Amino acid sequence: MPNCKSFLVTKAERKLVRRRAQFQLHRDASCHQNFFLQGKAPKEIHAILTETLGEHATSYAAVKNWVTQFKRGDFSTCVVPRPGRPETVTTPEIIDQIHELILEDHRISAKSIAEQLDISREGVGSIIHEDLELRKLREVGPEMPERGTKTSTV
């Protein structure tokens, strides 16, 4: 039976994986560019990379795309941000606004926060759980009795 902890990934580990992937993409593009400038065809480039990197080599389709890009005269190997919808709403300002709303009213719902800040409910949930590291909104509120314990009233 696998250990459940092996499936849990922290935010820092996800960031490291993204950086590693970006580095590998840049490295691969630089290799493609070098081979292209030597006059090699996409099939030759892919064969060399497969022989050198084995299963970690880029796909033939990716090699063809890079070579096509180089033929057009675009030798940029950096990933350029594309216009359109932003990847995430997780900015320090949004995180601070959500944190302030929770501190003001610990019984506020994620739906209410989403409506006030005009972001998705899933985005609010992600910020609450991953960035603020809260499991429940009431964790920041006044002390609540534990479930199942009786409180005495006099």
N, C-alpha and C positions, 0 to 999 in steps of 0.2 A: 504494500500500500504506500503510495507516494506521500511524502511529507507535505502538509499543506503550506508550510512556510516557503517552500520552493516556488509557489505560485504567487506569493505576495511580492510586489515590486514597489520600491519607494520612489518618490518623485525624483530624487537625485539619481537613482539608477536609470530611470526612464530618460532623464536628460543626458546621461552618459551614453546611453545606447543611441540616442538621436545624434549626438556629436560624433560618435564613432561612425555611424552610417553616413553622415555628411562628409567626414574625412575620407572614407572609403570611396564615396562617389567622386570626390575631387581627385583622389589618387587614380582611380580607374580612368577618368576622363583625361587626365594628364598622360597616362600610358597610351590611350587611344590616339591622342593628339601626336605623341612622339612617333608612333608607328605610322600614322597617316602621313606625317611629314617625311618619313622614309620611303613613301610611295607604296605601302602595303595595302592590299585589298581587305575589306571587312572579314572575309573568311580566313585570311592569313592571320589577321590580328586576333580573331577569336581563337584560332588554333594555338597560337603562341600563349595567350592568356590561359587557356584551358590546360595546356601542358605545364605552365608555371604555377598557376593558382589552384588547379584541380577543381573541386566542387565550389570553391569560392569565387570563381571567375564570373564575369558578367555574362549575361545571355547574349546570344548572337543578335537578337533584335536590338538590344541596347547598343551594341557595337555599331550596327548599321545606322542607328539614329545619330550617334556621335559623329560618325564619318560623314553623314549627310549634312549635319550642322557645320562641320569643318569645311566641306565643299562649298557651302554657301558663303564662307568667309568669316563665320562666327567662331572664333577660337577661344571664347570665354569658357572656362571650366567651372566657374562659380555658379551656384544655384541662385538665380535671380528671383526675388519675391514677385509673385504674380499679382496683377490687379484683381480686385474682386473682394469677396467676403473675407474678413480676417479669420485666421485659424481659431483664435480663442478670444474670449473676453476677459481673460485672467490678467488684468493689469493691476498694479499696486493701488491705483485709485479706486477701482471697483471693489477690490478686496477690502480696503479700508471702509468704503461705504457700506458694504454688507456687514462688516464687523460692528460698525456704529449702529446700524439698524437692529442688530441682534442684541447689543448691549442696552439699547433703549427699551426694547420689548422682547424678552426672552421667549415669549409665546408666539412670536410672529411666524407666519408660515413661509416656506420657500416660495410658494406661489405669489404671496403678497410682495415679497422682496423682488421677485422677477418682474412683477407688474410695475413696481415703483421705479426700478432701474432700467426697465425696457430691455431685459435680457432673458434668455430661456430659463425655464425652471431647472433643466438639467445642468445648465451652466452654474446656477446658484448652488445646486446640490454638490457639484464638483468642487466649487470654491469652499463650501462649508466643510466638506469631508477631507479634501486633499490639502488645501492651502491653510485653512484655519484649524484643521485637524480636530474638528468637533464631530462627535457621533450623533449628538442630539442637540437641538437648539437650547433646550432647557439646562444644559450643562453649565452655561454661563450665568444662569439665574440664581435666585435664592436657593438655599439648601432644601432639597426635596426629600421626603422620606423614601427609603428603598421600597421596591415593590414587595408586597407580601407582609410588610411589617405594619403593625397596628400602632396608631398614634393615640395616646391617651388624652381625653378631653375632660377637663374638670370644671 
